[in-house]
Amino acid sequence: MPDRAPYDAVIVSAAFPEVPAPLTGELGSGGRLVQPVGPGGQDQVVSLLRTAAGLKRRRILTPAYFVSSACEDATASPAEPCRPRRTAGVPAAGFHPQ
């Protein structure tokens, strides 16, 4: 919700290979971001801090297995569930909106 930014803290619950640029812009100075970083299935939950120079990684909180933020089919909709991309050796988990 960019119209309510800046935020003091943001928690992301799907894996991204890196922090999406819009999230950095929505954090206020000194804001904290917790996000799984990785391909989905083999991730690290990291804590980051917004500084004047940008985001600074504070620490790795834990290894984790999150679904990927990217779907196999970019045309996914509520009628057609998102199928996360498969990560080698990790079974895909479907996202089924309620």
mmCIF file as gemmi writes it, N, C-alpha and C atoms, coordinates in Angstrom:
data_model
loop_
_atom_site.group_PDB
_atom_site.id
_atom_site.type_symbol
_atom_site.label_atom_id
_atom_site.label_alt_id
_atom_site.label_comp_id
_atom_site.label_asym_id
_atom_site.label_entity_id
_atom_site.label_seq_id
_atom_site.pdbx_PDB_ins_code
_atom_site.Cartn_x
_atom_site.Cartn_y
_atom_site.Cartn_z
_atom_site.occupancy
_atom_site.B_iso_or_equiv
_atom_site.pdbx_formal_charge
_atom_site.auth_seq_id
_atom_site.auth_asym_id
_atom_site.pdbx_PDB_model_num
ATOM 1 N N . MET Axp A 1 ? 0.835 -1.171 0 1 0 ? 1 A 1
ATOM 2 C CA . MET Axp A 1 ? 0 0 0 1 0 ? 1 A 1
ATOM 3 C C . MET Axp A 1 ? 0.886 1.243 0 1 0 ? 1 A 1
ATOM 4 N N . PRO Axp A 2 ? 1.41 1.593 -1.154 1 0 ? 2 A 1
ATOM 5 C CA . PRO Axp A 2 ? 2.315 2.74 -1.241 1 0 ? 2 A 1
ATOM 6 C C . PRO Axp A 2 ? 1.712 4.047 -0.751 1 0 ? 2 A 1
ATOM 7 N N . ASP Axp A 3 ? 0.385 4.181 -0.827 1 0 ? 3 A 1
ATOM 8 C CA . ASP Axp A 3 ? -0.242 5.435 -0.412 1 0 ? 3 A 1
ATOM 9 C C . ASP Axp A 3 ? -0.162 5.655 1.096 1 0 ? 3 A 1
ATOM 10 N N . ARG Axp A 4 ? 0.18 4.628 1.855 1 0 ? 4 A 1
ATOM 11 C CA . ARG Axp A 4 ? 0.308 4.766 3.311 1 0 ? 4 A 1
ATOM 12 C C . ARG Axp A 4 ? 1.76 4.778 3.782 1 0 ? 4 A 1
ATOM 13 N N . ALA Axp A 5 ? 2.685 4.716 2.859 1 0 ? 5 A 1
ATOM 14 C CA . ALA Axp A 5 ? 4.114 4.716 3.189 1 0 ? 5 A 1
ATOM 15 C C . ALA Axp A 5 ? 4.53 6.103 3.696 1 0 ? 5 A 1
ATOM 16 N N . PRO Axp A 6 ? 5.583 6.238 4.414 1 0 ? 6 A 1
ATOM 17 C CA . PRO Axp A 6 ? 6.592 5.224 4.707 1 0 ? 6 A 1
ATOM 18 C C . PRO Axp A 6 ? 6.21 4.373 5.923 1 0 ? 6 A 1
ATOM 19 N N . TYR Axp A 7 ? 6.696 3.139 5.897 1 0 ? 7 A 1
ATOM 20 C CA . TYR Axp A 7 ? 6.429 2.188 6.972 1 0 ? 7 A 1
ATOM 21 C C . TYR Axp A 7 ? 7.643 2.056 7.883 1 0 ? 7 A 1
ATOM 22 N N . ASP Axp A 8 ? 7.37 1.733 9.145 1 0 ? 8 A 1
ATOM 23 C CA . ASP Axp A 8 ? 8.439 1.465 10.108 1 0 ? 8 A 1
ATOM 24 C C . ASP Axp A 8 ? 8.959 0.041 9.958 1 0 ? 8 A 1
ATOM 25 N N . ALA Axp A 9 ? 8.084 -0.864 9.505 1 0 ? 9 A 1
ATOM 26 C CA . ALA Axp A 9 ? 8.473 -2.269 9.361 1 0 ? 9 A 1
ATOM 27 C C . ALA Axp A 9 ? 7.611 -2.937 8.299 1 0 ? 9 A 1
ATOM 28 N N . VAL Axp A 10 ? 8.221 -3.889 7.585 1 0 ? 10 A 1
ATOM 29 C CA . VAL Axp A 10 ? 7.52 -4.68 6.58 1 0 ? 10 A 1
ATOM 30 C C . VAL Axp A 10 ? 7.957 -6.133 6.746 1 0 ? 10 A 1
ATOM 31 N N . ILE Axp A 11 ? 6.993 -7.052 6.713 1 0 ? 11 A 1
ATOM 32 C CA . ILE Axp A 11 ? 7.282 -8.482 6.74 1 0 ? 11 A 1
ATOM 33 C C . ILE Axp A 11 ? 6.78 -9.071 5.428 1 0 ? 11 A 1
ATOM 34 N N . VAL Axp A 12 ? 7.643 -9.771 4.723 1 0 ? 12 A 1
ATOM 35 C CA . VAL Axp A 12 ? 7.305 -10.399 3.446 1 0 ? 12 A 1
ATOM 36 C C . VAL Axp A 12 ? 7.195 -11.9 3.685 1 0 ? 12 A 1
ATOM 37 N N . SER Axp A 13 ? 6.153 -12.531 3.148 1 0 ? 13 A 1
ATOM 38 C CA . SER Axp A 13 ? 5.935 -13.95 3.419 1 0 ? 13 A 1
ATOM 39 C C . SER Axp A 13 ? 6.032 -14.84 2.182 1 0 ? 13 A 1
ATOM 40 N N . ALA Axp A 14 ? 6.743 -14.4 1.16 1 0 ? 14 A 1
ATOM 41 C CA . ALA Axp A 14 ? 7.056 -15.224 0 1 0 ? 14 A 1
ATOM 42 C C . ALA Axp A 14 ? 8.489 -14.912 -0.406 1 0 ? 14 A 1
ATOM 43 N N . ALA Axp A 15 ? 9.18 -15.922 -0.899 1 0 ? 15 A 1
ATOM 44 C CA . ALA Axp A 15 ? 10.594 -15.75 -1.238 1 0 ? 15 A 1
ATOM 45 C C . ALA Axp A 15 ? 10.773 -14.946 -2.522 1 0 ? 15 A 1
ATOM 46 N N . PHE Axp A 16 ? 11.728 -14.06 -2.49 1 0 ? 16 A 1
ATOM 47 C CA . PHE Axp A 16 ? 12.176 -13.303 -3.661 1 0 ? 16 A 1
ATOM 48 C C . PHE Axp A 16 ? 13.68 -13.531 -3.786 1 0 ? 16 A 1
ATOM 49 N N . PRO Axp A 17 ? 14.221 -13.564 -4.993 1 0 ? 17 A 1
ATOM 50 C CA . PRO Axp A 17 ? 15.671 -13.704 -5.132 1 0 ? 17 A 1
ATOM 51 C C . PRO Axp A 17 ? 16.418 -12.515 -4.517 1 0 ? 17 A 1
ATOM 52 N N . GLU Axp A 18 ? 15.77 -11.352 -4.488 1 0 ? 18 A 1
ATOM 53 C CA . GLU Axp A 18 ? 16.334 -10.155 -3.865 1 0 ? 18 A 1
ATOM 54 C C . GLU Axp A 18 ? 15.17 -9.285 -3.397 1 0 ? 18 A 1
ATOM 55 N N . VAL Axp A 19 ? 15.478 -8.252 -2.647 1 0 ? 19 A 1
ATOM 56 C CA . VAL Axp A 19 ? 14.421 -7.368 -2.143 1 0 ? 19 A 1
ATOM 57 C C . VAL Axp A 19 ? 13.857 -6.553 -3.308 1 0 ? 19 A 1
ATOM 58 N N . PRO Axp A 20 ? 12.537 -6.591 -3.522 1 0 ? 20 A 1
ATOM 59 C CA . PRO Axp A 20 ? 11.944 -5.769 -4.585 1 0 ? 20 A 1
ATOM 60 C C . PRO Axp A 20 ? 12.15 -4.279 -4.303 1 0 ? 20 A 1
ATOM 61 N N . ALA Axp A 21 ? 12.563 -3.546 -5.309 1 0 ? 21 A 1
ATOM 62 C CA . ALA Axp A 21 ? 12.853 -2.112 -5.162 1 0 ? 21 A 1
ATOM 63 C C . ALA Axp A 21 ? 11.69 -1.32 -4.561 1 0 ? 21 A 1
ATOM 64 N N . PRO Axp A 22 ? 10.426 -1.596 -4.935 1 0 ? 22 A 1
ATOM 65 C CA . PRO Axp A 22 ? 9.336 -0.817 -4.332 1 0 ? 22 A 1
ATOM 66 C C . PRO Axp A 22 ? 9.266 -0.931 -2.81 1 0 ? 22 A 1
ATOM 67 N N . LEU Axp A 23 ? 9.661 -2.078 -2.257 1 0 ? 23 A 1
ATOM 68 C CA . LEU Axp A 23 ? 9.635 -2.215 -0.796 1 0 ? 23 A 1
ATOM 69 C C . LEU Axp A 23 ? 10.646 -1.294 -0.137 1 0 ? 23 A 1
ATOM 70 N N . THR Axp A 24 ? 11.802 -1.15 -0.747 1 0 ? 24 A 1
ATOM 71 C CA . THR Axp A 24 ? 12.813 -0.245 -0.203 1 0 ? 24 A 1
ATOM 72 C C . THR Axp A 24 ? 12.276 1.177 -0.151 1 0 ? 24 A 1
ATOM 73 N N . GLY Axp A 25 ? 11.586 1.593 -1.212 1 0 ? 25 A 1
ATOM 74 C CA . GLY Axp A 25 ? 11.035 2.933 -1.279 1 0 ? 25 A 1
ATOM 75 C C . GLY Axp A 25 ? 9.907 3.189 -0.297 1 0 ? 25 A 1
ATOM 76 N N . GLU Axp A 26 ? 9.253 2.119 0.159 1 0 ? 26 A 1
ATOM 77 C CA . GLU Axp A 26 ? 8.135 2.277 1.088 1 0 ? 26 A 1
ATOM 78 C C . GLU Axp A 26 ? 8.562 2.252 2.548 1 0 ? 26 A 1
ATOM 79 N N . LEU Axp A 27 ? 9.818 1.907 2.817 1 0 ? 27 A 1
ATOM 80 C CA . LEU Axp A 27 ? 10.323 1.914 4.191 1 0 ? 27 A 1
ATOM 81 C C . LEU Axp A 27 ? 10.837 3.295 4.556 1 0 ? 27 A 1
ATOM 82 N N . GLY Axp A 28 ? 10.495 3.743 5.748 1 0 ? 28 A 1
ATOM 83 C CA . GLY Axp A 28 ? 11.028 5.003 6.241 1 0 ? 28 A 1
ATOM 84 C C . GLY Axp A 28 ? 12.457 4.822 6.706 1 0 ? 28 A 1
ATOM 85 N N . SER Axp A 29 ? 13.164 5.918 6.918 1 0 ? 29 A 1
ATOM 86 C CA . SER Axp A 29 ? 14.524 5.857 7.432 1 0 ? 29 A 1
ATOM 87 C C . SER Axp A 29 ? 14.527 5.134 8.77 1 0 ? 29 A 1
ATOM 88 N N . GLY Axp A 30 ? 15.393 4.16 8.926 1 0 ? 30 A 1
ATOM 89 C CA . GLY Axp A 30 ? 15.42 3.346 10.14 1 0 ? 30 A 1
ATOM 90 C C . GLY Axp A 30 ? 14.411 2.213 10.126 1 0 ? 30 A 1
ATOM 91 N N . GLY Axp A 31 ? 13.64 2.087 9.034 1 0 ? 31 A 1
ATOM 92 C CA . GLY Axp A 31 ? 12.637 1.024 8.924 1 0 ? 31 A 1
ATOM 93 C C . GLY Axp A 31 ? 13.288 -0.338 8.785 1 0 ? 31 A 1
ATOM 94 N N . ARG Axp A 32 ? 12.582 -1.345 9.241 1 0 ? 32 A 1
ATOM 95 C CA . ARG Axp A 32 ? 13.09 -2.71 9.21 1 0 ? 32 A 1
ATOM 96 C C . ARG Axp A 32 ? 12.277 -3.554 8.237 1 0 ? 32 A 1
ATOM 97 N N . LEU Axp A 33 ? 12.96 -4.48 7.576 1 0 ? 33 A 1
ATOM 98 C CA . LEU Axp A 33 ? 12.33 -5.393 6.635 1 0 ? 33 A 1
ATOM 99 C C . LEU Axp A 33 ? 12.783 -6.8 6.978 1 0 ? 33 A 1
ATOM 100 N N . VAL Axp A 34 ? 11.818 -7.729 7.086 1 0 ? 34 A 1
ATOM 101 C CA . VAL Axp A 34 ? 12.119 -9.145 7.281 1 0 ? 34 A 1
ATOM 102 C C . VAL Axp A 34 ? 11.547 -9.868 6.081 1 0 ? 34 A 1
ATOM 103 N N . GLN Axp A 35 ? 12.422 -10.625 5.388 1 0 ? 35 A 1
ATOM 104 C CA . GLN Axp A 35 ? 11.998 -11.257 4.139 1 0 ? 35 A 1
ATOM 105 C C . GLN Axp A 35 ? 12.805 -12.524 3.884 1 0 ? 35 A 1
ATOM 106 N N . PRO Axp A 36 ? 12.137 -13.576 3.355 1 0 ? 36 A 1
ATOM 107 C CA . PRO Axp A 36 ? 12.903 -14.721 2.871 1 0 ? 36 A 1
ATOM 108 C C . PRO Axp A 36 ? 13.552 -14.354 1.533 1 0 ? 36 A 1
ATOM 109 N N . VAL Axp A 37 ? 14.856 -14.568 1.438 1 0 ? 37 A 1
ATOM 110 C CA . VAL Axp A 37 ? 15.589 -14.274 0.211 1 0 ? 37 A 1
ATOM 111 C C . VAL Axp A 37 ? 16.112 -15.589 -0.344 1 0 ? 37 A 1
ATOM 112 N N . GLY Axp A 38 ? 15.779 -15.847 -1.596 1 0 ? 38 A 1
ATOM 113 C CA . GLY Axp A 38 ? 16.216 -17.068 -2.258 1 0 ? 38 A 1
ATOM 114 C C . GLY Axp A 38 ? 15.263 -17.422 -3.376 1 0 ? 38 A 1
ATOM 115 N N . PRO Axp A 39 ? 15.469 -18.605 -3.97 1 0 ? 39 A 1
ATOM 116 C CA . PRO Axp A 39 ? 14.678 -18.998 -5.137 1 0 ? 39 A 1
ATOM 117 C C . PRO Axp A 39 ? 13.298 -19.545 -4.793 1 0 ? 39 A 1
ATOM 118 N N . GLY Axp A 40 ? 12.998 -19.757 -3.525 1 0 ? 40 A 1
ATOM 119 C CA . GLY Axp A 40 ? 11.767 -20.426 -3.112 1 0 ? 40 A 1
ATOM 120 C C . GLY Axp A 40 ? 12.092 -21.88 -2.877 1 0 ? 40 A 1
ATOM 121 N N . GLY Axp A 41 ? 12.018 -22.313 -1.638 1 0 ? 41 A 1
ATOM 122 C CA . GLY Axp A 41 ? 12.33 -23.692 -1.299 1 0 ? 41 A 1
ATOM 123 C C . GLY Axp A 41 ? 13.67 -23.855 -0.61 1 0 ? 41 A 1
ATOM 124 N N . GLN Axp A 42 ? 14.59 -22.947 -0.814 1 0 ? 42 A 1
ATOM 125 C CA . GLN Axp A 42 ? 15.908 -22.981 -0.178 1 0 ? 42 A 1
ATOM 126 C C . GLN Axp A 42 ? 16.297 -21.538 0.118 1 0 ? 42 A 1
ATOM 127 N N . ASP Axp A 43 ? 15.712 -20.989 1.153 1 0 ? 43 A 1
ATOM 128 C CA . ASP Axp A 43 ? 15.81 -19.551 1.379 1 0 ? 43 A 1
ATOM 129 C C . ASP Axp A 43 ? 16.464 -19.244 2.718 1 0 ? 43 A 1
ATOM 130 N N . GLN Axp A 44 ? 16.775 -17.976 2.911 1 0 ? 44 A 1
ATOM 131 C CA . GLN Axp A 44 ? 17.244 -17.468 4.187 1 0 ? 44 A 1
ATOM 132 C C . GLN Axp A 44 ? 16.346 -16.301 4.566 1 0 ? 44 A 1
ATOM 133 N N . VAL Axp A 45 ? 15.792 -16.354 5.762 1 0 ? 45 A 1
ATOM 134 C CA . VAL Axp A 45 ? 15.008 -15.221 6.246 1 0 ? 45 A 1
ATOM 135 C C . VAL Axp A 45 ? 16.014 -14.218 6.797 1 0 ? 45 A 1
ATOM 136 N N . VAL Axp A 46 ? 15.993 -13.013 6.22 1 0 ? 46 A 1
ATOM 137 C CA . VAL Axp A 46 ? 16.97 -12.002 6.601 1 0 ? 46 A 1
ATOM 138 C C . VAL Axp A 46 ? 16.277 -10.781 7.199 1 0 ? 46 A 1
ATOM 139 N N . SER Axp A 47 ? 17.012 -10.102 8.033 1 0 ? 47 A 1
ATOM 140 C CA . SER Axp A 47 ? 16.574 -8.848 8.628 1 0 ? 47 A 1
ATOM 141 C C . SER Axp A 47 ? 17.405 -7.743 7.995 1 0 ? 47 A 1
ATOM 142 N N . LEU Axp A 48 ? 16.714 -6.709 7.498 1 0 ? 48 A 1
ATOM 143 C CA . LEU Axp A 48 ? 17.396 -5.589 6.842 1 0 ? 48 A 1
ATOM 144 C C . LEU Axp A 48 ? 16.961 -4.279 7.491 1 0 ? 48 A 1
ATOM 145 N N . LEU Axp A 49 ? 17.798 -3.273 7.37 1 0 ? 49 A 1
ATOM 146 C CA . LEU Axp A 49 ? 17.538 -1.959 7.936 1 0 ? 49 A 1
ATOM 147 C C . LEU Axp A 49 ? 17.669 -0.916 6.836 1 0 ? 49 A 1
ATOM 148 N N . ARG Axp A 50 ? 16.715 0.002 6.759 1 0 ? 50 A 1
ATOM 149 C CA . ARG Axp A 50 ? 16.778 1.095 5.767 1 0 ? 50 A 1
ATOM 150 C C . ARG Axp A 50 ? 17.624 2.211 6.339 1 0 ? 50 A 1
ATOM 151 N N . THR Axp A 51 ? 18.676 2.563 5.622 1 0 ? 51 A 1
ATOM 152 C CA . THR Axp A 51 ? 19.558 3.66 6.012 1 0 ? 51 A 1
ATOM 153 C C . THR Axp A 51 ? 19.513 4.717 4.91 1 0 ? 51 A 1
ATOM 154 N N . ALA Axp A 52 ? 20.206 5.812 5.11 1 0 ? 52 A 1
ATOM 155 C CA . ALA Axp A 52 ? 20.256 6.857 4.089 1 0 ? 52 A 1
ATOM 156 C C . ALA Axp A 52 ? 20.885 6.329 2.799 1 0 ? 52 A 1
ATOM 157 N N . ALA Axp A 53 ? 21.757 5.33 2.916 1 0 ? 53 A 1
ATOM 158 C CA . ALA Axp A 53 ? 22.439 4.761 1.748 1 0 ? 53 A 1
ATOM 159 C C . ALA Axp A 53 ? 21.629 3.643 1.086 1 0 ? 53 A 1
ATOM 160 N N . GLY Axp A 54 ? 20.518 3.234 1.675 1 0 ? 54 A 1
ATOM 161 C CA . GLY Axp A 54 ? 19.713 2.135 1.125 1 0 ? 54 A 1
ATOM 162 C C . GLY Axp A 54 ? 19.498 1.054 2.162 1 0 ? 54 A 1
ATOM 163 N N . LEU Axp A 55 ? 19.275 -0.181 1.711 1 0 ? 55 A 1
ATOM 164 C CA . LEU Axp A 55 ? 19.061 -1.285 2.64 1 0 ? 55 A 1
ATOM 165 C C . LEU Axp A 55 ? 20.386 -1.894 3.076 1 0 ? 55 A 1
ATOM 166 N N . LYS Axp A 56 ? 20.488 -2.171 4.358 1 0 ? 56 A 1
ATOM 167 C CA . LYS Axp A 56 ? 21.669 -2.817 4.916 1 0 ? 56 A 1
ATOM 168 C C . LYS Axp A 56 ? 21.232 -4.122 5.563 1 0 ? 56 A 1
ATOM 169 N N . ARG Axp A 57 ? 21.828 -5.238 5.128 1 0 ? 57 A 1
ATOM 170 C CA . ARG Axp A 57 ? 21.493 -6.533 5.723 1 0 ? 57 A 1
ATOM 171 C C . ARG Axp A 57 ? 22.046 -6.569 7.139 1 0 ? 57 A 1
ATOM 172 N N . ARG Axp A 58 ? 21.16 -6.835 8.095 1 0 ? 58 A 1
ATOM 173 C CA . ARG Axp A 58 ? 21.582 -6.88 9.493 1 0 ? 58 A 1
ATOM 174 C C . ARG Axp A 58 ? 22.045 -8.274 9.864 1 0 ? 58 A 1
ATOM 175 N N . ARG Axp A 59 ? 21.211 -9.273 9.542 1 0 ? 59 A 1
ATOM 176 C CA . ARG Axp A 59 ? 21.602 -10.645 9.867 1 0 ? 59 A 1
ATOM 177 C C . ARG Axp A 59 ? 20.664 -11.64 9.208 1 0 ? 59 A 1
ATOM 178 N N . ILE Axp A 60 ? 21.124 -12.869 9.143 1 0 ? 60 A 1
ATOM 179 C CA . ILE Axp A 60 ? 20.292 -13.985 8.699 1 0 ? 60 A 1
ATOM 180 C C . ILE Axp A 60 ? 19.593 -14.523 9.934 1 0 ? 60 A 1
ATOM 181 N N . LEU Axp A 61 ? 18.268 -14.585 9.889 1 0 ? 61 A 1
ATOM 182 C CA . LEU Axp A 61 ? 17.508 -15.038 11.05 1 0 ? 61 A 1
ATOM 183 C C . LEU Axp A 61 ? 17.393 -16.555 11.11 1 0 ? 61 A 1
ATOM 184 N N . THR Axp A 62 ? 17.136 -17.172 9.933 1 0 ? 62 A 1
ATOM 185 C CA . THR Axp A 62 ? 16.966 -18.627 9.902 1 0 ? 62 A 1
ATOM 186 C C . THR Axp A 62 ? 16.912 -19.116 8.465 1 0 ? 62 A 1
ATOM 187 N N . PRO Axp A 63 ? 17.352 -20.355 8.215 1 0 ? 63 A 1
ATOM 188 C CA . PRO Axp A 63 ? 17.071 -20.943 6.901 1 0 ? 63 A 1
ATOM 189 C C . PRO Axp A 63 ? 15.588 -21.306 6.861 1 0 ? 63 A 1
ATOM 190 N N . ALA Axp A 64 ? 15.006 -21.346 5.679 1 0 ? 64 A 1
ATOM 191 C CA . ALA Axp A 64 ? 13.563 -21.613 5.592 1 0 ? 64 A 1
ATOM 192 C C . ALA Axp A 64 ? 13.191 -22.167 4.227 1 0 ? 64 A 1
ATOM 193 N N . TYR Axp A 65 ? 11.969 -22.675 4.142 1 0 ? 65 A 1
ATOM 194 C CA . TYR Axp A 65 ? 11.383 -23.144 2.894 1 0 ? 65 A 1
ATOM 195 C C . TYR Axp A 65 ? 10.108 -22.363 2.657 1 0 ? 65 A 1
ATOM 196 N N . PHE Axp A 66 ? 10.162 -21.369 1.783 1 0 ? 66 A 1
ATOM 197 C CA . PHE Axp A 66 ? 8.995 -20.571 1.421 1 0 ? 66 A 1
ATOM 198 C C . PHE Axp A 66 ? 8.621 -20.855 -0.022 1 0 ? 66 A 1
ATOM 199 N N . VAL Axp A 67 ? 7.364 -20.587 -0.37 1 0 ? 67 A 1
ATOM 200 C CA . VAL Axp A 67 ? 6.991 -20.665 -1.776 1 0 ? 67 A 1
ATOM 201 C C . VAL Axp A 67 ? 7.621 -19.478 -2.494 1 0 ? 67 A 1
ATOM 202 N N . SER Axp A 68 ? 7.896 -19.67 -3.768 1 0 ? 68 A 1
ATOM 203 C CA . SER Axp A 68 ? 8.466 -18.608 -4.575 1 0 ? 68 A 1
ATOM 204 C C . SER Axp A 68 ? 7.425 -17.527 -4.81 1 0 ? 68 A 1
ATOM 205 N N . SER Axp A 69 ? 7.888 -16.31 -4.999 1 0 ? 69 A 1
ATOM 206 C CA . SER Axp A 69 ? 6.979 -15.21 -5.302 1 0 ? 69 A 1
ATOM 207 C C . SER Axp A 69 ? 6.532 -15.239 -6.749 1 0 ? 69 A 1
ATOM 208 N N . ALA Axp A 70 ? 7.211 -16 -7.586 1 0 ? 70 A 1
ATOM 209 C CA . ALA Axp A 70 ? 6.9 -16.048 -9.014 1 0 ? 70 A 1
ATOM 210 C C . ALA Axp A 70 ? 6.115 -17.312 -9.345 1 0 ? 70 A 1
ATOM 211 N N . CYS Axp A 71 ? 5.115 -17.163 -10.176 1 0 ? 71 A 1
ATOM 212 C CA . CYS Axp A 71 ? 4.295 -18.293 -10.598 1 0 ? 71 A 1
ATOM 213 C C . CYS Axp A 71 ? 4.812 -18.861 -11.903 1 0 ? 71 A 1
ATOM 214 N N . GLU Axp A 72 ? 4.557 -20.143 -12.12 1 0 ? 72 A 1
ATOM 215 C CA . GLU Axp A 72 ? 4.898 -20.744 -13.397 1 0 ? 72 A 1
ATOM 216 C C . GLU Axp A 72 ? 4.106 -20.076 -14.514 1 0 ? 72 A 1
ATOM 217 N N . ASP Axp A 73 ? 2.849 -19.754 -14.238 1 0 ? 73 A 1
ATOM 218 C CA . ASP Axp A 73 ? 1.971 -19.159 -15.234 1 0 ? 73 A 1
ATOM 219 C C . ASP Axp A 73 ? 1.669 -17.723 -14.823 1 0 ? 73 A 1
ATOM 220 N N . ALA Axp A 74 ? 2.168 -16.771 -15.569 1 0 ? 74 A 1
ATOM 221 C CA . ALA Axp A 74 ? 1.993 -15.355 -15.23 1 0 ? 74 A 1
ATOM 222 C C . ALA Axp A 74 ? 0.546 -14.898 -15.34 1 0 ? 74 A 1
ATOM 223 N N . THR Axp A 75 ? -0.325 -15.729 -15.889 1 0 ? 75 A 1
ATOM 224 C CA . THR Axp A 75 ? -1.731 -15.34 -16.032 1 0 ? 75 A 1
ATOM 225 C C . THR Axp A 75 ? -2.592 -15.898 -14.906 1 0 ? 75 A 1
ATOM 226 N N . ALA Axp A 76 ? -1.971 -16.32 -13.805 1 0 ? 76 A 1
ATOM 227 C CA . ALA Axp A 76 ? -2.742 -16.877 -12.687 1 0 ? 76 A 1
ATOM 228 C C . ALA Axp A 76 ? -3.766 -15.854 -12.187 1 0 ? 76 A 1
ATOM 229 N N . SER Axp A 77 ? -4.907 -16.365 -11.766 1 0 ? 77 A 1
ATOM 230 C CA . SER Axp A 77 ? -5.991 -15.519 -11.267 1 0 ? 77 A 1
ATOM 231 C C . SER Axp A 77 ? -6.678 -16.265 -10.133 1 0 ? 77 A 1
ATOM 232 N N . PRO Axp A 78 ? -7.611 -15.625 -9.422 1 0 ? 78 A 1
ATOM 233 C CA . PRO Axp A 78 ? -8.322 -16.348 -8.367 1 0 ? 78 A 1
ATOM 234 C C . PRO Axp A 78 ? -9.007 -17.615 -8.874 1 0 ? 78 A 1
ATOM 235 N N . ALA Axp A 79 ? -9.435 -17.612 -10.127 1 0 ? 79 A 1
ATOM 236 C CA . ALA Axp A 79 ? -10.085 -18.802 -10.683 1 0 ? 79 A 1
ATOM 237 C C . ALA Axp A 79 ? -9.068 -19.896 -11.001 1 0 ? 79 A 1
ATOM 238 N N . GLU Axp A 80 ? -7.846 -19.506 -11.328 1 0 ? 80 A 1
ATOM 239 C CA . GLU Axp A 80 ? -6.765 -20.44 -11.642 1 0 ? 80 A 1
ATOM 240 C C . GLU Axp A 80 ? -5.657 -20.23 -10.624 1 0 ? 80 A 1
ATOM 241 N N . PRO Axp A 81 ? -5.456 -21.176 -9.684 1 0 ? 81 A 1
ATOM 242 C CA . PRO Axp A 81 ? -4.445 -20.978 -8.644 1 0 ? 81 A 1
ATOM 243 C C . PRO Axp A 81 ? -3.041 -20.79 -9.216 1 0 ? 81 A 1
ATOM 244 N N . CYS Axp A 82 ? -2.261 -20.028 -8.481 1 0 ? 82 A 1
ATOM 245 C CA . CYS Axp A 82 ? -0.866 -19.811 -8.835 1 0 ? 82 A 1
ATOM 246 C C . CYS Axp A 82 ? -0.091 -21.094 -8.57 1 0 ? 82 A 1
ATOM 247 N N . ARG Axp A 83 ? 0.73 -21.501 -9.532 1 0 ? 83 A 1
ATOM 248 C CA . ARG Axp A 83 ? 1.601 -22.649 -9.345 1 0 ? 83 A 1
ATOM 249 C C . ARG Axp A 83 ? 3.035 -22.132 -9.269 1 0 ? 83 A 1
ATOM 250 N N . PRO Axp A 84 ? 3.623 -22.106 -8.047 1 0 ? 84 A 1
ATOM 251 C CA . PRO Axp A 84 ? 4.987 -21.583 -7.92 1 0 ? 84 A 1
ATOM 252 C C . PRO Axp A 84 ? 5.965 -22.364 -8.784 1 0 ? 84 A 1
ATOM 253 N N . ARG Axp A 85 ? 7.002 -21.677 -9.232 1 0 ? 85 A 1
ATOM 254 C CA . ARG Axp A 85 ? 8.04 -22.335 -10.014 1 0 ? 85 A 1
ATOM 255 C C . ARG Axp A 85 ? 8.691 -23.41 -9.179 1 0 ? 85 A 1
ATOM 256 N N . ARG Axp A 86 ? 9.048 -24.494 -9.822 1 0 ? 86 A 1
ATOM 257 C CA . ARG Axp A 86 ? 9.705 -25.589 -9.108 1 0 ? 86 A 1
ATOM 258 C C . ARG Axp A 86 ? 11.176 -25.263 -8.885 1 0 ? 86 A 1
ATOM 259 N N . THR Axp A 87 ? 11.634 -25.605 -7.704 1 0 ? 87 A 1
ATOM 260 C CA . THR Axp A 87 ? 13.04 -25.485 -7.366 1 0 ? 87 A 1
ATOM 261 C C . THR Axp A 87 ? 13.591 -26.897 -7.352 1 0 ? 87 A 1
ATOM 262 N N . ALA Axp A 88 ? 14.735 -27.103 -7.946 1 0 ? 88 A 1
ATOM 263 C CA . ALA Axp A 88 ? 15.312 -28.446 -8.05 1 0 ? 88 A 1
ATOM 264 C C . ALA Axp A 88 ? 15.314 -29.151 -6.699 1 0 ? 88 A 1
ATOM 265 N N . GLY Axp A 89 ? 14.738 -30.334 -6.653 1 0 ? 89 A 1
ATOM 266 C CA . GLY Axp A 89 ? 14.723 -31.138 -5.436 1 0 ? 89 A 1
ATOM 267 C C . GLY Axp A 89 ? 13.664 -30.749 -4.432 1 0 ? 89 A 1
ATOM 268 N N . VAL Axp A 90 ? 12.895 -29.729 -4.697 1 0 ? 90 A 1
ATOM 269 C CA . VAL Axp A 90 ? 11.853 -29.283 -3.759 1 0 ? 90 A 1
ATOM 270 C C . VAL Axp A 90 ? 10.505 -29.367 -4.454 1 0 ? 90 A 1
ATOM 271 N N . PRO Axp A 91 ? 9.551 -30.131 -3.898 1 0 ? 91 A 1
ATOM 272 C CA . PRO Axp A 91 ? 8.246 -30.228 -4.556 1 0 ? 91 A 1
ATOM 273 C C . PRO Axp A 91 ? 7.524 -28.886 -4.568 1 0 ? 91 A 1
ATOM 274 N N . ALA Axp A 92 ? 6.813 -28.629 -5.64 1 0 ? 92 A 1
ATOM 275 C CA . ALA Axp A 92 ? 6.043 -27.383 -5.747 1 0 ? 92 A 1
ATOM 276 C C . ALA Axp A 92 ? 4.836 -27.454 -4.83 1 0 ? 92 A 1
ATOM 277 N N . ALA Axp A 93 ? 4.508 -26.327 -4.215 1 0 ? 93 A 1
ATOM 278 C CA . ALA Axp A 93 ? 3.321 -26.222 -3.372 1 0 ? 93 A 1
ATOM 279 C C . ALA Axp A 93 ? 2.391 -25.224 -4.019 1 0 ? 93 A 1
ATOM 280 N N . GLY Axp A 94 ? 1.155 -25.604 -4.23 1 0 ? 94 A 1
ATOM 281 C CA . GLY Axp A 94 ? 0.204 -24.699 -4.876 1 0 ? 94 A 1
ATOM 282 C C . GLY Axp A 94 ? -0.337 -23.659 -3.917 1 0 ? 94 A 1
ATOM 283 N N . PHE Axp A 95 ? -0.623 -22.503 -4.428 1 0 ? 95 A 1
ATOM 284 C CA . PHE Axp A 95 ? -1.268 -21.438 -3.653 1 0 ? 95 A 1
ATOM 285 C C . PHE Axp A 95 ? -2.716 -21.409 -4.076 1 0 ? 95 A 1
ATOM 286 N N . HIS Axp A 96 ? -3.597 -21.582 -3.137 1 0 ? 96 A 1
ATOM 287 C CA . HIS Axp A 96 ? -5.017 -21.639 -3.452 1 0 ? 96 A 1
ATOM 288 C C . HIS Axp A 96 ? -5.746 -20.532 -2.698 1 0 ? 96 A 1
ATOM 289 N N . PRO Axp A 97 ? -6.026 -19.416 -3.347 1 0 ? 97 A 1
ATOM 290 C CA . PRO Axp A 97 ? -6.723 -18.305 -2.652 1 0 ? 97 A 1
ATOM 291 C C . PRO Axp A 97 ? -8.09 -18.738 -2.176 1 0 ? 97 A 1
ATOM 292 N N . GLN Axp A 98 ? -8.467 -18.25 -1.029 1 0 ? 98 A 1
ATOM 293 C CA . GLN Axp A 98 ? -9.775 -18.602 -0.449 1 0 ? 98 A 1
ATOM 294 C C . GLN Axp A 98 ? -10.783 -17.528 -0.744 1 0 ? 98 A 1
